[in-house]
Structures are given as structure tokens and as C-alpha cells.
Amino acid sequence: MQRRTMTATAIGLALGLAALPAMAQNEFGSKELIAAAEKEGALTYYTANFAETEQEVIKEFNKRFPKIKVSMVRAPGGQLITRIKTEAAAGKLGADVVNHSDRGLMLELADLFQDYAPPNAADYRPDALVSPKLWPGVTLGWAIAYNTALVKNAPKTWMDLTKPEYKNKMIGQVVAPSGGTTWTRSMFERQVLGEDYWKKQAELGIAMYPSGAPLSDALVRGEVTIAPLLYNIIYTKIVEGAPAEAIFAPEGVPIIPYADGITKTAKSPNAAKLFMNWRLSKEGQAFQIAKLGNITSLKDPPAFPKGWDPKVIKVWVPNFEQFEKLRAPWVEEWNKTYGYRQ
Amino acid sequence: MTATSVEALPAVNEVQRPPRRLAAPLWVAALLLLLTFLVIYPLLMLVFGALSDSNPIVDGFGAFKPSAKHFLEVLANPNVHLAFFNALAACGGGTILAVVIGLAFSWIVVRTNTPFKGFIAGASMIPLFVPPLVAGVAWGILGSPKTGLLNTALKWMNIDFRFDFYSMSGLIIVFGIYYAPYVYMFTASALKNMDPSLEEASEVAGASAFTTIFTITFPLIAPAILAGSLLSFVVMLGIYGVPAALGAPANINVLTTYIFKLTAWSPPLYNTAAAVAILLMAVTAILVWAQQRLLSGRSFATVAGKAFRPRSLNLGKWRWFTFGLALTYLFVVVVLPTLALIIAAFRKFLFIKDFDALFDMKQYSWVHFNSVFDNPLTMLSIWNTLKVGALTAVVGGALAFAIGYTVNRTNVAGRKSIDMLATLPIAIPGLVVGVAYLWAWIGLPGGLYGTLWILALAFVARFMPDTVKALSTSFMQIHKELEEAAWICGRGLLGTIRTIVLPLARPGVVASMTLLFVLAVRELGSSLFLYTSDTTVMAVLLLDYYEGGNVGKTAAFSLVQTLILAVLLGFTTWLSRDAAQGSARVG
């Protein structure tokens, strides 16, 4: 995997050097690639991320490349995978680019994707990749959010979320079995914060939610007052003026690198490549950090979210092997500890 | 009716057609073939899924290794037992409430001189147009124990009582009030078409109005009541939005929320979901069988060849009581949740500290509507939805008429099978049926996949039971003697249908097509698998907003959807009023 990445990087670098005068061009791809992509003029993008967020990404991409129309198909994670599998088997896969948070499921589908590496491949953390074909176009991170109108003594660390002062359903949690992102958080809690972290927190009485979005809404409404949330879910609400705030805790920020790829059957392979290149570029990542509340898997982040002190805050990426192996038994234990009926 | 009979007289040049010796089997075969494509084939895919670990398209049929593993797992899982009993309790309670409300309403509207009946009739259908997810969200905003607007108001009034809609009783109430229109639709058209002479006879014999209602009126429309309550029960069983929004915070699972979890998990467990779905179908099959046992061998024909005038009971002073009752219902079911949605749609954030904060006008703006209409997918989805809705209503309405007529009005061999096939899809939850259609139809040659037609066909199949049942009630009530009169006068079968059956069943046909349109506009589960970027529909976009945690935009978009449906309702009310005037003229 690494050799391939290296080769791709070398090619990327070589291409970059060849087109040196046009900096913007080599950052996203060669002149030829851009011309070919614009000739194709359109691509289809399958995503499991929030539709609105991804529309912002498309809008920003179109500011630089207005001639390429991006059509989006959005479905929840598991349903999107089923659809991709079935479409592919029937020879009718509509996607040029797929964006998905579950690296394990995407890895199983790796055969559907073509070899691809962005021009800045070498700038990415190797532990954020599960396959040389799949890249973290999106990276999300967990923060602790709270309702500023209702919490007097705001939590500052993950360990604070086990304090008795927050008992009686003040804290909301997305249930561990809901998907790869929450499983990452639960794994972090147990491996980093201690074997008994779940138990201590569960004893406070926790309000449980099936996914992050309704929980973020419940936090703003005041149904719960504190909640671990993916930063991007609460970030846009904070920017719009909701009575909420979010902090990154010093014990670590569990991050979820997505696994995005270009399908082998892409009808617009050049447009797809350009779109991926742009999303993975410094410009694309910086936009997602500043406007959407994402994190990045770039080794050297082009920007930091508000309140993120790179000297203090450590990023935590799950060991992929353990991520797969521990999932079923630990999630079952989590369900038992929190009294969640699956 | 006399005018109809005159119309039915043979035209001079009309030739008497030979009996339909060959036509009948051909017709039945054609219907069976169509139903096989629409129902059996996708259903086989589902059974295939439930009995194996494989995806029939991905792994091929060769990989099919039948095993009862999923069934046994499902049957042994205590969480499934709990979800099953929760579903029965919520839907059972909801149905009882729906029958009480729906029946009372149809009686008030059709049979009494309660003032402003037209308005009541129109407004009472509004809950039907509200997507379940939106209803759930609206009642969460109103009845959450912590932040619910109702509780905020109670606190302001210094009343200690608090509502808690995040509970089983909350589920029952919301189910009951939202699915009462199903019962209403069935019973109102039955009451409208009922010959009042039997009631008059009862009153002449000295029975009180009350006794007459319970011993004559309601027993006479028993098929409609049963059909309405069965349908509402089964529809509730398949609803995801309400228990998702109200049950989840209290950790109350029902079968649909359980199935949704199975399909949304990573990896998705469709095969297990299919097994749970088959369990649901078994329950429905038992219910349908029970209904047919109850109704078999009885005649419910109350629309006879004799002319009658629709009768309305003079309630005297009590009509203001029934009016008040209707207003209270409308307030609870229409005004309150709509108000909640309006507040959510216009308020920047739904954080409402106390009752006074509700009137802080600085918090209100068009921001959510602006961003909804900024989204290029909004207009595309509205346009697509209208097209799919129209296709579904026309194709589904025609098919349901053909099936309903064949099953109820003819003696052709094979009609029982047709009836059974048409009833099958009733309890398959949308999400599972969506994947069954995907599996079944994606491989077909031709360009069906990726068009609006595949959505429309899925909706036609999925809602066929609702439409056929709604129409059958109308058919059951048209006495055979009317058709026989036409035949005697020399009309052929098609001529009889055109001049007798269709005009008489017109309110039922219009109602079924409206129902179909509404259901198609709301349907999410099967859309999710069949839409593409060009054929996205409103329900999918609504889920996007909801899943994005955006109550404001969800509420704004659902108000837009409700408005579109309300315009449609106005149009069909006008159509059926036209029809009603037509039959009044005939009478």
C-alpha cells in the first residue's frame, strides 16, 4: 500500500513540477486533467454525509470549477452501501465518486474502486488510510457540546462527563451501535479514559439518541444540556447563533477519517479525479475546517477549528484492526452497561 | 338513479356482445401476470433474503442456501418480542382511538345538521397529509416532558400537570388522532351512500336516535368500519416516523424502528430485517383473514336502485355541542401541531426559555424557508414528487378499479387469488419493500431503473391494498340490480361499467386516487432505494433535513409539502362535490 502511495506521490510531484507556472492547476491536477474534466462536464456523487454539508462542498468546488456539474445522491450509511452493492452487481452503478464514513464497509467494496491518489498524497497521515484507493476527503472529530443558556459549570474534559453534578439525563449520548462514528467514540472512551468510564457515566442516567443530528437539536432546545457530538453537527448551529458551545477535550479528540474513492465504472473519471483532488487539497480541507467544522487527516493541518490548541490537543485515530475486531463484543457490552435494548 | 337507468338504455346501433367466455380468463391472466410482476416477484426476493444470508443480485441465485436461521434468531430475540408487543399495544390503542374519532366525525359530518360541516370535513383530513415523521417531530415539540410548548404554557399558568408524549400513551394518542381520517374516509362514504329508509323505519318503530345509531346505522356500515380500522391498524404497524420521534427518547422500540435499525447499522442486516418483515406480514395476513371471515356470507348492499335523499338528523341545540366537539378535535390535531411547526419553521432556534420568550419577535424570520428554496434540489424534488404522485394515482387508481371490480362484481375463476395478491403488500414495511423492489427490478432490461416510473410502480404495488380496499367498499355498496338493469337493457360489460359503476363509484374512485397521491407524496422507505440524483423526491429531501438535525428546515419544508397537499385536497373536494351534486341530481 505504501509503495503505491509513494509511486502515486512521485507521479503527482512530477506532474506538479511539469506544470509549475500554474500553481492552482498543479494543486488540483494537470492542465490536461482539468481540460478533460471540464469536457465531461458532470459527475455523480454518492454520499452518506449530511446532504446540506456536502452541498456546500459542491458549491465551493464550483467556484473554482464552474463547468462541472455535481449531482448528489444521499442515503444513510448502511442503506447507501446496500444500494452501491446492488447497483454494481447489476452493472448499473451510478456513482463516479463515493463518500462514506465506514472504512470497514468501504474496504469490503475496494474492488469497485479504481487506483487513485491525490497530488498531495504524501501529506496525509498513513493511519487515516485503509486502502490506497480510498482517501479521507472528509475527517470528523468528536467534541463536547453544551447549552450555554442552561449549563452554569461547563465540562472541560471527557472525565467531567462522569461527574455526579451532571446526573439525571442532563447528558445525551448517541448509542454506540448507531454506526462507525459512535463506535470510534466508544472505543476511545474505553481505551483512553478507562475500563470503567462507561459504567461511571451510565450511572448518572444518560438520555440516549439514535443519531447525532437529533441529539444536536435536542441540545439546542434544552432537552439535554451536555452531549458529546461530532463537531461539524453543532458547529454550524453555533455559527448561526444557537445557545451552544463546543470544546475539544485535552484527553484527545477521536477522529473519523472517511473512505472516499472513484469507482472503476465512473462515467466521468476525469471530473471525478478533479473533484477528489480538490476535496483532498489544502484548499478543500481548509474550506471544510473553516466553514463546516470538519477536522483533517493532513499531517500538517492548513487550519484549526476554533478553540483548538495544537500544542495541547491530541488527535486519536483508532487502530483499524482493533476497530474491526473489538466492535461486536464491545458494543454488546456498551448496550448492557447503558441499558440500551438493541 | 332513474336518470342513470335512462342513460343505460341501449343505443340503437349497439350490438349485444356475446358472453365473455374467452375474455374472462384472458383478463384474469393479464391481471395475475401484472400482480406477479408488481407483488410476487419482489416478495419472492424478500423471502429469498429472509431465508438466506445473501443479496440475490450481488451473490446471484446460485448462492441461495436456504436456512431458517434468521427466523429462529428473530423469534428467539427478547428485544423483538418486546418490540412486537409494543407495536401491538401502540397500534391497537391507536386504532381504538382512531375508530372512535373517525366514526364520530363521519356521523357528525354526514348525518347531522352540525354547522360548517364542509369546513369540518375538509379540515379533519389534514392529519392524513402530514408525514409521520413531521407529526412525530411536531408532537415532540409540543409534548416533550422537559421543553414541550404545552408544558411551558402550563408552567406559565402555574398548573402543576405536565404532558409526556415521550411515552406509550403519547404514541397511542398521536397514532389515534392522525389515523382517524382513514376510518373517517371509509365510514363517511359508506354513510353517504346508505339508504336512510332503514333508519327511518327504526325511528318509526319508536327507537331513539341513539339506539338507531348503534343498532342500525353502525352495523350497516360494519364493512367500512372494519376495513377502515384494519387499514389504520396495519398502516400504523408500518409507520416509522412517529415511534422514531416519540418512542426513541423513552427507549420504546416497535417493529419498524427495530427494522430501521437493522437496515441502518453497519453492516446493514437486511436479511434479518426481511425476516422481521415476514413476521409483520404474518400478523397482517391473520387480520385480513379474520376480517374476511367476519364479513363473508353477508350482504352489505345498502345502495339500491331506489332513489333516496341523504338524510340529516336535526340535533337542535345539541348541534352546537357536536360543533364544539369537532372544533376541539381540529384544534388538537390541526391547530396545535401546525402552530408548533410554524414556530419551528420561523424561529431561528427552538430554544424557548419560558412562555414569554415565545413572543420575542426578534427570534422569528424566513431564514429556514430561504435556505430551503436556495437548495436547487427543493424545486426538483417538488416537481418530481408531483409527477410521481400523478403517475401513481392514475396507474394505481385504474389498476385498483380493475382489480376491485373483478373481485367484487364478477364471478370469474381466479378472482380470489387476485384479491389475495393485491392484499399482500399491505404490511411490508417501506424500508424492506424498497430493497425488495431494488433487488427485483434493477436487473430488468430496459431503462426502468433511474426513472420516475420505477418509483411510481413501487408505490402502486405498495399501496395497492389501501386503494383496492377503499374502492371495494364502494363496490360492495352498489347493488347488483343496477348493473343487471343495464344488461337487460342491452349494455355490454364495458358500457355498464362506464355508465353505471363508474359514476356511482366515483366518490370512491376519487377518494382512492387522492389517497394514493397523498401516500405517494409521503412515502419515504421505498423511495430511498429507487431515487437517483435526477429523480429525487420530497420525502427523501425531508429525511435529509431531519437527519441533518435541522428542525427549522424540516418544519419549513413540511409546511411547504402540507400546503401542496392542501391545494390538492381542495381540488379533489371540488371534484367529489361535483360528483355528489351529480348523484343528488340523479336522486
Interface residues (C-beta under 8 A of the other chain):
Chain A: T44 F50 A51 E52 T53 Q55 S71 M72 V73 R74 A75 P76 G77 G78 Q79 I81 T82 R83 K85 T86 E87 A88 A89 A90 K92 G94 D102 G104 L105 N147 A149 P177 S178 G179 G180 A207 M208 Y209 P210 S211 G212 A213 P214 L215 S216 D217 V220 R221 G222 E223 I233 K237 E240 G241 A242 P243 G339 Y340 R341 Q342
Chain B: N55 I57 V58 N79 L82 S144 K146 T147 A244 A248 P249 N251 N253 K261 T263 A264 W265 S266 P267 P268 Y270 K348 F349 L350 F351 I352 K353 N375 L377 L431 V435 L438 W439 I442 G443 Y449 G450 L528 F529 Y531 T532 S533 D534 T536 V540 L541 D544 Y545 Y546 E547 G548 G549 N550 V551
